[in-house]
């Protein structure tokens, strides 16, 4: 990632000519995953599970260990990217990422109720708009 600290163009398609709510939802998920990776991945005896590997051995069952589950949950947990095997994915309808993202966007648009802005913020926005309107009339 080389020090990048800006993700630009979420939801934009066609070189930014068109905005797509489904693309915005996908891009949000990708940005969350990038943010987690950029935050770093701890590498130490606990996360490498050195003691557990020694105890279980080469051909043992690591998936049933509590530490495996705990460390797995520390990794990205996408809401839309489907990591199931193909048979399970097909059994559950075989919906693609674009379809799931658009459905999620529609749900957000139908159900989200943002907190109203504090009155002092609303007043500042009104003042900025009034100044811009006045400048446009004079200009």
Number of C-alpha atoms within 10 A of each C-alpha: 7 5 6 7 9 7 11 9 12 18 17 17 13 8 8 11 7 9 15 16 19 21 19 19 22 23 19 15 19 16 16 14 16 14 14 14 13 14 9 8 11 10 9 9 10 12 15 13 16 11 10 16 14 10 10 12 10 9 7 12 10 16 10 9 11 10 15 15 12 11 13 13 10 12 12 14 12 12 11 17 15 14 9 9 8 11 9 11 14 11 8 9 8 12 11 12 15 15 12 18 22 18 15 18 18 13 11 13 11 9 8 8 8 6 6 8 9 8 9 9 11 12 12 11 12 12 12 12 12 12 12 12 12 11 10 9 8 7 6
